[in-house]
């Protein structure tokens, strides 16, 4: 009996099964998840969509259902940005996602919704069946170390409102952000019968993305050149020691705290 060919056939069949399973898994992975996974591997919690309206030093609620930001960095930590460590090291490579359906691409929109992308396609003259390509620019890091925040806050006078937010165990402070340098949206497919690019429509649509700069140097494409945040790390402040003022008109002084990375904090969407 010839056993070796049978054994070889079994090994070949097993290899083909594993290869097929891998291909099916990759094919079933939603667009953008690969980018999210790369962020997670480098210690970041991915955002549901790119954003620009907060940063390192923002105080957030751990309970994302509150849907609010409690305090911007400038409100409780003025000049804290002088202590930021801005990394020029690329975190992850640029990622391209091609031939996307616009009505399922909200995670790529700086507004978090598909209406922005639909209006953007319309500004270039495309109809609702247009396809979308998305390119992420270089991703870098902005960090604040717990020691830097400790040195900044030690003995510092802070407002009563900020003291209350820092003492609350249900709040957290953003210590690190992953920042993408640009995002490019390119459209293809059928245009309307009278469809053509409209600079006014493009300008109006881009205003919905907030105070961002953009370039339109290529037909059917627009590039957001303002940095956008795509991931973050938040820390809860433990054992916060704040000296209360002697009078109601006095200002609290923060003496000490311990920073502990929060695994439950989720930024409001």
HELIX and SHEET records of a PDB file:
HELIX    1   1 UNK A    3  UNK A   28  1                                  26    
HELIX    2   2 UNK A   33  UNK A   41  1                                   9    
HELIX    3   3 UNK A   64  UNK A   66  5                                   3    
HELIX    4   4 UNK A   73  UNK A   76  1                                   4    
HELIX    5   5 UNK A   80  UNK A   83  5                                   4    
HELIX    6   6 UNK A  102  UNK A  104  5                                   3    
HELIX    7   7 UNK A  106  UNK A  108  5                                   3    
HELIX    8   8 UNK A  114  UNK A  123  1                                  10    
HELIX    9   9 UNK A  146  UNK A  153  1                                   8    
HELIX   10  10 UNK A  160  UNK A  167  1                                   8    
HELIX   11  11 UNK A  199  UNK A  206  1                                   8    
HELIX   12  12 UNK A  207  UNK A  209  5                                   3    
SHEET    1   A 5 UNK A  45  UNK A  51  0                                        
SHEET    2   A 5 UNK A 228  UNK A 243 -1                                        
SHEET    3   A 5 UNK A 171  UNK A 180 -1                                        
SHEET    4   A 5 UNK A  59  UNK A  61 -1                                        
SHEET    5   A 5 UNK A  69  UNK A  71 -1                                        
SHEET    1   B 4 UNK A  45  UNK A  51  0                                        
SHEET    2   B 4 UNK A 228  UNK A 243 -1                                        
SHEET    3   B 4 UNK A 252  UNK A 261 -1                                        
SHEET    4   B 4 UNK A 156  UNK A 158 -1                                        
SHEET    1   C 5 UNK A  45  UNK A  51  0                                        
SHEET    2   C 5 UNK A 228  UNK A 243 -1                                        
SHEET    3   C 5 UNK A 171  UNK A 180 -1                                        
SHEET    4   C 5 UNK A 139  UNK A 143 -1                                        
SHEET    5   C 5 UNK A  85  UNK A  86 -1                                        
SHEET    1   D 5 UNK A  96  UNK A 101  0                                        
SHEET    2   D 5 UNK A 131  UNK A 136 -1                                        
SHEET    3   D 5 UNK A 183  UNK A 188 -1                                        
SHEET    4   D 5 UNK A 221  UNK A 224 -1                                        
SHEET    5   D 5 UNK A 214  UNK A 215 -1                                        
END                                                                             
